[in-house]
Amino acid sequence: MALIFLSLAIISSASFTVGVIFNEPRIFGDDATGYGPIFEEEPVDVVYTEDSPDGRISMNCRARANPPASYRWRRDNWEIKLMEQPDEHYSLVGGNLVINNPRQKKHAGTYICVAKNIYGTVISKEARVKFGYVEEFPQEEREPVYVKEGQGAVLLCVPPKAYPQEVTYRWIYNEFPVFLPTDNRRFVSQKTGNLYIAKVEAQDAGNYSCFVSSPTIGKSVFSKFISLIPLPPEEGEERKYPADIRVKFPDTTAMLATNITLECFALGNPIPHIVWRKVDATDLPANHEISESGAVLHLYNVQYEDVGGYDCEAINTKGKDYHKAWLYVESAPEWAETINNTQKDIGSEHTMRCVAAGKPYPFIRWYKDGYMYGKGELKFSSLTFDDSGMYQCIAENYWGIKYANAELRVIACAPTFEFNPVKKQLLGAKDGRVLIECKPRAAPRPRFTWTKGKELLFNNSRISIMFDGTLEILNATKNDEGFYTCFAENDRGKGNSTGYLTITEATSLTAVPEDSEVQWGMTLF
């Protein structure tokens, strides 16, 4: 039967003791199967729009634990008082946090689920609640743009603020929903939204509106129309212009295994041709693709070998232009060494270490039972019951966060031979070496003594008691036969176990085998 005790510092049974963290009952003994919380589902980032038909946010959290875990939530490191102060917006369904009628000023922030039982507390990964939006364009009229035919033109989008920032850009031509097609002469930057026309033709005359769409929140807005008015060139005026790169990709840092796009577009007449290269390489990486009539270079699943300089060259018959920038690749933390559930004796030494790879090099911090505990490596010179609990090491850099969880139990018990007694019948060879093991369950490590019958044994030239309690007898004789008892004692109590040693004659050969010669098919007796 399992034993349940209450204590402010420790819990004890006749044979087993372990620390208390929360001044609550903890269960130990042969029937004990308890363990601290282990997350099976954690909250994820949420982008919410205030006109959402659901009218609520649900953040999931579920942990496996015995006894079952209780749940609490924190927002921006402040506990949400769900029990003490009922809130019309917050409710707890199992471990899930439900936010009804969310409001940006009150509910945007970073949320953490806290799961707790009598063995300890763990915190979930951080999940951010942000409110998605796309603001409207200003209502001021846009100035018309006058461009001579054959020259290049740039129509500025000047997009409104949006979250998430990942939006797409198109341009309406004269009326919705007529969208301007792109080709080698016309390009819409997905970085700025600007429309670039390499050389303006008379047919480009019309009204243009920048159209911004957020796929995340399903909303689109468009600007006031801009009139583009091509002007015929003056008589005898040169209508050819060299390539002039106006869309220039910057130095870019990408996360390992993600996809990136680099944009490069030039004005000019004739329409420039774009050529992409990787500096100091004969070819572009195999994971590349070029689109938008050469203006966009895609790199998929970028790796460290993709690091380097990239250049685009714009060429027409009147001249060339050139642009170069660098690609750097970094990575989110990944565990190289992490922690595991551990049971250690009271008073023993223990080290907890987490090692993470990543670029930039990850910063390591520790939590114990849901609260900041330390940095780097944890070293315990002499474990106490207070060191028991749930530990989490967290590796973090610019690109992400990695969590590792483990339970540390500090135990103490009087020596017991219940699970591993001294063997009842022991055999040893005459003139040989005899080892009698003594391996009780005990914490801290016990002191060992041995007796033969009623005689207390001491170390001498033939008999020695090893550090682990094993009794060693050298050059055994018949006089060594008898009952041997191992006594183990620590500050929690003592125990003993006995076995009988029998010394047998060493094996010897009485007949030496001789060579024999036989024929195939003969029977030997």
N, C-alpha and C positions, 0 to 999 in steps of 0.2 A: 504494500500500500504506500502511496506517495505521502509525504509529510508536508504540512503547511504550518509555517510559523510566522509571527509578526515580530519585527524588531526595528529599531532605529539604525542599527549599524550592521548587524549580521543576522543570519538565519542558521540555526544549528539543528542537527539531528544527532543521533548517537554516533554516526560515523561520517557525516558529510556536512560541510559548511561552505557557504558562499555569500558574497556581498550583496547588500541591498542598495539600490540606487534611488528609489522613489518612496521609501518608507511604506511599501506595499508588500503583501504576501508574495513570496516566490516559492515555486514547487520544485523539490528535488527528491531523490530516492530512486529505487529501482523502476518505479512506474513513470518517472519524469520524462516527458517528451517535448518540453517547452523550448521555444526559441524566439528570438527577437524578430521584428518586422522585416520582411523582404518585399520590395516593391514588385508588383506584377503589372501595374499600369500607373503611369505618371502623367501629370498634366502637360499639355503642349501649348505653344503660342497660339493666340487667338487674335484675329482681326475682325472687329465688329463694326457694323454700321448702325447708326441710331435709328434709321428707318427700316431695320430688318424686320420682316414679318414675324419671326419667332419671338422677338421681344425679350430674349434671355440668352445668357451664356452659361454653358455647362462645362466644368473642368473636372476631368476624371482622375480618380486616385483610388488604387486598390493595393493592399499589401497582404501577403500571406504571413500569418503569425500564429503562435500558440502560447498563451491564450490569444484570442482575436485582438487585433489592434483597435484602438480608438483614434479618431482623426481630428486634427485641428488645421487651420489654414492661417498663413501670414501674407499680408500685402505690404510690400516695401518694408519688410522686416518688422512690421507691427502686427501683433496677433489680432485676428478678427474675432471679436467676442461673441461668438454665435450663441453660446449657452447663457452667459451672464446678461447680455444686452441684445435681445431679439431685434432683428433688423428686417425691415419690409423688403429690402433688396436681396439679402443673403439668406440662403437656406442650405442645409447639409442633408444630402440624400445618400445614405451609406457613407462612403468616403468622398463622394463627389460634391463639389461646391457649385451651387446654382446661383447665378446673379440675375434677378428679375428686373426688367426695365433698366438696363445699365445706363449710366451717365458718365461721360468722359471725365469730368472733373473729380468725380467720386470713386470711379471704379477702374480707371486706367492705372496700370502699374505692373509690378513684378510679384507673382504669386508663388508660394511654396506650400506644398502639402506636408503635414507633420503626422507621422504614424508612430504610435506609442503603445507598448505593453509593459509588463513588469520586468522584462529583460532589457529594455532600453528603448531609445527613440531614434528614428531616422528622418531625414528631410528629403524631399523629392528634388528632382531637377527644377530649376527655375522655369517658369512659364510666364510670358509677357502678354498682358491684355492691352491691345492698342485699338484705337478707333480709326477705321478707315474712312477716308474722305477724298474728294477731288473738289477743290474750290472752283468757283466760276471765273471765267475770264473777265477782265475789266470791261465795262460797257462803253468806254471811250472809243470813238471812231479811229480807225487806223489810217495813217497817211498813205496815199497812193505811191507806188514805186514806178519810176520812169527809167527805162533801160534801152539803150540803143541795140537794135538788132545785131546779133553776132557777138555781143558782149555777154558776160555771165551775170547772174542775178542771185541774190540771197534774200529770201523772205523769212523774217524772224518770227518764230512761234511765241516766245516769251510765255511758256506754260505757267499755269497757276500752281500753287502748292498742292501736293497730293501725298497720301500715305495709303498703302505702300508706294514707294517711289518707282516701282516697276510698272510703268505705263507704256502704251504703244501710241505712236503718232502716225496720222495720215492727214492728207489735205483735201478739203472739199473744193471742187472746181465749179464755180458759178451757183450751184444749188445742191442741197442735200437730197438724196444720198449719192451724188455723183462724186466719186473719189478719183483723184489724179493718179494715173498709173505711173510707176517709176520705171526707168530704163537707163541706158548708159548716158543719157542727157539730163535726166532729172533724178534727184536723190533726196530722200527724207532721212535725216539723221535720227536714229532711235536713242541718241544720247541727249540731244538738245531740242529735237522737234523741228529744227529749221529745214526749210525747203531750199535746195540748191539746184539751179539750172545752169548747166555748163555753158550753153550759148542760147540766147533768147531768140526766138523766131516770132514772126508776126502772128502765128496761130496761138501763141501763148497768151495773147491778150484776154483778160477776163478778171474775175473776182475769186480770191483764194481765202480759205478759212482753215486754220489749224484745228485739227480734230484730235482730242486726247481721250484715250480710253483706259480705264483701270479694270483689267480682267479679274482682279481679286474681289472687288466690291460690285462689279457689274455696272459701272457708271461711266458716262461719257459727257464731255463738254466741248464746245467749239468757240473759237474766237470771232470777233467782228471780222467782216470781210476786208481783205486788202486788195486794192485794184492794182494789177500789173499792166502797165501801158508801154508796149514796145515802141520805140522811135526809129524811124528809118534813118540809116546813116547818111551823113552829108556826102555830097558828090566828091568822089576821089578819096574818101576816107578809108584807111586800112581796116578791113573787116576780119582779119586773121589775128589771133592772139596766142601767145605761148601758154602752155599748161601752167596753172597756178593752183596749188593745193590749198583748199580752204577748210576741209575737214581733216583734222590731224589727231590721230589717236595719241593719248598721253602715255607716259610710263605707267605700267599697269601691274598690280600685284593681285594674283589669283590664288584661290584656295585649291589645294591638291584635289584632283579628280572632279573638278567642276568644269563648266563650259564658259568660254569667254568669246567676245566679238571685238574686233578692231576695225575701225572705220577710216576710210581714206577716199576723198573725192576731190576732184580738181575742176576748176572752170577753165575754159579755153575754146578756141576755134581754129582748127577742127576739134571735135570732141576728143579729149585726151583718153588714152588707154592706160589702165592701171596695171602695174606689175608688182607682185609681192615677193619678198625674199626674206630668208632668215640669215642674219649676219653670220659669217664664218661657217656656212653650211651650203652644200650643193643643192639641197632640196628643202622644201617646207616639210614640217613634220607629217607623218602619215595620217595623223588624226585631224587633218585640216579640211576645210571646205570653203570655197569662195562663192559668194552670192552677190545679188544686186549689181549685176553686170561688172563685177570685179571690185566694187567699192567696199565690200565687207569680207573680212577674213574671220572665219570661225575656227576655233581650236576646241576640240571636244576632249573631255576627260584628261585635262592637262596634267602632265607629270613633271618631275624635276628636270628631266632631260629637255623639256621644252623651254627652259629658261634661256634667255639671250636677247639679242637685239633683233628687231624686225623692221624692215623698211618697205615703204611703198614708193614707187616711181611713177609719175604721171608723164606721159609722152604724147606729143603731137608733132606735126611737121614744123611748127614754129619754135619748138623748144621743149625742155624738160624741167620738171620740178621734183624734189626729192624730200622725203621725211623719214626719220628714224626715231624709234623709241624702244624702251626695254620692257621685257616681260619678266616678272619675278614670281616664283611659286612658293607658297608657304602652306602650312598644314595645321589642322586642329589636333589637339592632344590625342595620343593613343597610348595605352598602357604597355610598358615594357616589363614592369614588375608591380604587382598589386598585393592586396591583403586578403587573408582567408580567416574564416572562423577559427578561433584558437582557445584552448583550455590550458591554463598555466597554474602552477603551484604558487600559493602565497609565499611572498618573500623572494621569489625567483626573479632573474633578469629577463627582460623581454624588449625586443625592438620591432617596431612597426614601420615598414618602409614602402613607399610608393614611388615608382620611377616612371615618368611619362616622356615619350618622344613627341616632338612637334616643333614647328617653326612659326613664330619665335618660340624659344624654349619655354615650356609651360611653368607656371608658378603653382606650387603645391601648398594647399592649406588643409587643415584637419577640423573635423567636427566630432564632438562626443555627445551623444544623446541630444542631438539637435542644436548644439551651440558651439561657436568657434572655440577651438581647443589649442591649436598650435600651427606651426609651419615646418616645412622640411621633413625631418625624420623624427619619430617619437621614440624615446628611449626611457625604459623603466629600470631603475637599478634594483628596486625591491618592491615587487608588486604588493598592493594592498587590496582589500575588498572594494574600496572606492574606485579602483581602476577598472572594475567590471563595467560593461556597457556596450552600446553599439557605437562603432567608430566608422567614420566616413572620411576618405581622402578625396580631395577634389583637385584636379589638374585643370588649369585655365590659361588660355592665351587669347589673342584677339579673335581667333576663328572659332572658338567653341569651349565647351566645358565637358569634362569627363568625370564620372562619379564611380567610386568603388566602396562597397560596404562590407563590414565584417563585425562579428560579435566576439568580444574578449570576455572570458569567464575566469575569474580568479577563484581557485578552490582551495579548501583545506579539509583534511580528514585524518582521523586516527588510522594507523596501519590496520589493514584487514586482509586476511588470506582467503576470503570467501571465494574470490574468482581465480586465484592462482596459488593454491597451497603448495608447500613442499611435497615432492613426490613421496607417497607412502612406502614404496619399495624401491630402493636404490641399489644399483649394482656397480661394483668397481673391480678392476683387474689387479691381481697381486703384483706388486712392484710397479704398478702404473700410476697414472695421475687421475685423481677423482675430483670432479667439480659438482657441488651441490648448490643449486640455485635457490635464491631467496628473493622473491619478487612480489612483495605485498603491494596493494594499492594504498598510497599514502601521500599526503601533502601537508606540510613541506616534507622533503626527503628525510627519511628516518635514520636513526643511528642503529647499527646492527651489532648484535652479540650472538655467539653460538655456544651451545652446550652439547656434550656427549654424555648421555645419562644425566647425572647430577654434577658433572665436572664442567666448569667454565673453561672455555678454550681461549688461548692467547696465541698471537702470532709467534711462530718460531721458524726454524729452518725447514720444517716439513709442513707446517700448517699455517695458513694465512687467510684472513678475512678481507676480501676485495672491497673496493669502493662501492660497488653496486650490491654488496651483501652476499655475494657468492662465496662459499667456503671451498678452499683448495687444499687437497691432501696429496702430498708427493710420496712416491715409493710406498704405496699402500701395503699394509700387512693384515693378517687375520685379526690382530689386536685392534684394528681400526673399526671392526664390525660393531654395530650397536645403533642405539636410537640417537639421532641428531635433531636438535631443536634450534630453529632460528627465532630470535627475539628482535622485533622491530619496535622502535619507540620514537615519537616526536612530541611536540608540545600539545598535540590534540589527544594523545593516548598511546596505547601500545597493543601489540598483538603477537602471536607466535604460532608456529606450525612445525610439525615433527614428521620425520621419515626414518625408516630403518635401512642402514647400509649393510649390504652383504658383499664380502670380498671373495672373488672366485679365482681359481687358478688361471693363469694366462694361457691362451691357446698355444699348443705346440704340435709339431708334426711327428707322428709315430712311424710313418713309412714314407720313404722318398719315392716319387714316381720314377719309373725307368722308361727308356725309349723302347718302342715296340715297332715291329715291321709287320704289316698285314697286307693281304691281297684283297682285291675288289670282290665283294660278295661274302667275305668271311664273317662269321659271328664271333664276337668277343664276349667272354664270361669273366 
